[in-house]
């Protein structure tokens, strides 16, 4: 039996803040949704993508824009 002193990388270890465009799977992971849900968001036009050669990437800004557009705020009525 061999043991390794190196920690096993988890999902947090795979996060690279320098990336400008993500794969669909990476974008889904950032939103904490499944891959199928991410493809549905893309198909419905809720999240924009960019073609790069034969690949399709999700700009990090598109994820932020989606969250900004779909963030719900609860307003409180203040009695006058």
C-alpha positions as protocol buffer text, in pm:
chain_id: "A"
residue {
  index: 1
  type: UNK
  ca { x: 0 y: 0 z: 0 }
}
residue {
  index: 2
  type: UNK
  ca { x: 139 y: 337 z: -97 }
}
residue {
  index: 3
  type: UNK
  ca { x: 43 y: 665 z: 58 }
}
residue {
  index: 4
  type: UNK
  ca { x: 89 y: 1004 z: -90 }
}
residue {
  index: 5
  type: UNK
  ca { x: 178 y: 1315 z: 106 }
}
residue {
  index: 6
  type: UNK
  ca { x: 5 y: 1531 z: -157 }
}
residue {
  index: 7
  type: UNK
  ca { x: -359 y: 1619 z: -85 }
}
residue {
  index: 8
  type: UNK
  ca { x: -619 y: 1500 z: -330 }
}
residue {
  index: 9
  type: UNK
  ca { x: -749 y: 1802 z: -524 }
}
residue {
  index: 10
  type: UNK
  ca { x: -1116 y: 1877 z: -463 }
}
residue {
  index: 11
  type: UNK
  ca { x: -1355 y: 2098 z: -658 }
}
residue {
  index: 12
  type: UNK
  ca { x: -1220 y: 2408 z: -486 }
}
residue {
  index: 13
  type: UNK
  ca { x: -867 y: 2326 z: -599 }
}
residue {
  index: 14
  type: UNK
  ca { x: -980 y: 2327 z: -963 }
}
residue {
  index: 15
  type: UNK
  ca { x: -1102 y: 2689 z: -944 }
}
residue {
  index: 16
  type: UNK
  ca { x: -876 y: 2917 z: -1146 }
}
residue {
  index: 17
  type: UNK
  ca { x: -967 y: 3286 z: -1104 }
}
residue {
  index: 18
  type: UNK
  ca { x: -752 y: 3386 z: -1403 }
}
residue {
  index: 19
  type: UNK
  ca { x: -976 y: 3210 z: -1657 }
}
residue {
  index: 20
  type: UNK
  ca { x: -1186 y: 3442 z: -1874 }
}
residue {
  index: 21
  type: UNK
  ca { x: -1389 y: 3171 z: -2047 }
}
residue {
  index: 22
  type: UNK
  ca { x: -1503 y: 2839 z: -1906 }
}
residue {
  index: 23
  type: UNK
  ca { x: -1622 y: 2508 z: -2042 }
}
residue {
  index: 24
  type: UNK
  ca { x: -1990 y: 2434 z: -1991 }
}
residue {
  index: 25
  type: UNK
  ca { x: -1900 y: 2192 z: -1712 }
}
residue {
  index: 26
  type: UNK
  ca { x: -1684 y: 2452 z: -1536 }
}
residue {
  index: 27
  type: UNK
  ca { x: -1959 y: 2713 z: -1568 }
}
residue {
  index: 28
  type: UNK
  ca { x: -2213 y: 2467 z: -1426 }
}
residue {
  index: 29
  type: UNK
  ca { x: -1983 y: 2397 z: -1133 }
}
residue {
  index: 30
  type: UNK
  ca { x: -1946 y: 2769 z: -1063 }
}
residue {
  index: 31
  type: UNK
  ca { x: -2325 y: 2812 z: -1058 }
}
residue {
  index: 32
  type: UNK
  ca { x: -2370 y: 2491 z: -855 }
}
residue {
  index: 33
  type: UNK
  ca { x: -2605 y: 2344 z: -1114 }
}
residue {
  index: 34
  type: UNK
  ca { x: -2590 y: 2030 z: -1322 }
}
residue {
  index: 35
  type: UNK
  ca { x: -2451 y: 2009 z: -1671 }
}
residue {
  index: 36
  type: UNK
  ca { x: -2798 y: 1953 z: -1821 }
}
residue {
  index: 37
  type: UNK
  ca { x: -2931 y: 2264 z: -1647 }
}
residue {
  index: 38
  type: UNK
  ca { x: -2635 y: 2465 z: -1776 }
}
residue {
  index: 39
  type: UNK
  ca { x: -2699 y: 2349 z: -2133 }
}
residue {
  index: 40
  type: UNK
  ca { x: -3067 y: 2447 z: -2091 }
}
residue {
  index: 41
  type: UNK
  ca { x: -2967 y: 2797 z: -1973 }
}
residue {
  index: 42
  type: UNK
  ca { x: -2742 y: 2831 z: -2278 }
}
residue {
  index: 43
  type: UNK
  ca { x: -3008 y: 2694 z: -2516 }
}
residue {
  index: 44
  type: UNK
  ca { x: -3270 y: 2936 z: -2379 }
}
residue {
  index: 45
  type: UNK
  ca { x: -3033 y: 3231 z: -2419 }
}
residue {
  index: 46
  type: UNK
  ca { x: -3014 y: 3301 z: -2045 }
}
residue {
  index: 47
  type: UNK
  ca { x: -2636 y: 3255 z: -2047 }
}
residue {
  index: 48
  type: UNK
  ca { x: -2428 y: 3377 z: -2340 }
}
residue {
  index: 49
  type: UNK
  ca { x: -2149 y: 3173 z: -2494 }
}
residue {
  index: 50
  type: UNK
  ca { x: -1858 y: 3245 z: -2726 }
}
residue {
  index: 51
  type: UNK
  ca { x: -1738 y: 3023 z: -3010 }
}
residue {
  index: 52
  type: UNK
  ca { x: -1364 y: 2967 z: -3007 }
}
residue {
  index: 53
  type: UNK
  ca { x: -1276 y: 2758 z: -3309 }
}
residue {
  index: 54
  type: UNK
  ca { x: -1488 y: 2445 z: -3284 }
}
residue {
  index: 55
  type: UNK
  ca { x: -1534 y: 2495 z: -2909 }
}
residue {
  index: 56
  type: UNK
  ca { x: -1805 y: 2678 z: -2718 }
}
residue {
  index: 57
  type: UNK
  ca { x: -1703 y: 2866 z: -2402 }
}
residue {
  index: 58
  type: UNK
  ca { x: -1895 y: 3054 z: -2135 }
}
residue {
  index: 59
  type: UNK
  ca { x: -1737 y: 3390 z: -2046 }
}
residue {
  index: 60
  type: UNK
  ca { x: -1705 y: 3448 z: -1673 }
}
residue {
  index: 61
  type: UNK
  ca { x: -1881 y: 3781 z: -1729 }
}
residue {
  index: 62
  type: UNK
  ca { x: -2182 y: 3593 z: -1872 }
}
residue {
  index: 63
  type: UNK
  ca { x: -2219 y: 3403 z: -1545 }
}
residue {
  index: 64
  type: UNK
  ca { x: -2204 y: 3729 z: -1348 }
}
residue {
  index: 65
  type: UNK
  ca { x: -2456 y: 3888 z: -1585 }
}
residue {
  index: 66
  type: UNK
  ca { x: -2692 y: 3592 z: -1543 }
}
residue {
  index: 67
  type: UNK
  ca { x: -2670 y: 3617 z: -1165 }
}
residue {
  index: 68
  type: UNK
  ca { x: -2722 y: 3995 z: -1172 }
}
residue {
  index: 69
  type: UNK
  ca { x: -3026 y: 3964 z: -1398 }
}
residue {
  index: 70
  type: UNK
  ca { x: -3184 y: 3688 z: -1189 }
}
residue {
  index: 71
  type: UNK
  ca { x: -3107 y: 3806 z: -837 }
}
residue {
  index: 72
  type: UNK
  ca { x: -3424 y: 3866 z: -643 }
}
residue {
  index: 73
  type: UNK
  ca { x: -3433 y: 4135 z: -380 }
}
residue {
  index: 74
  type: UNK
  ca { x: -3693 y: 4153 z: -111 }
}
residue {
  index: 75
  type: UNK
  ca { x: -3812 y: 4505 z: -48 }
}
residue {
  index: 76
  type: UNK
  ca { x: -3951 y: 4603 z: 289 }
}
residue {
  index: 77
  type: UNK
  ca { x: -4224 y: 4859 z: 319 }
}
residue {
  index: 78
  type: UNK
  ca { x: -4138 y: 5123 z: 571 }
}
residue {
  index: 79
  type: UNK
  ca { x: -4436 y: 5273 z: 749 }
}
residue {
  index: 80
  type: UNK
  ca { x: -4447 y: 5648 z: 703 }
}
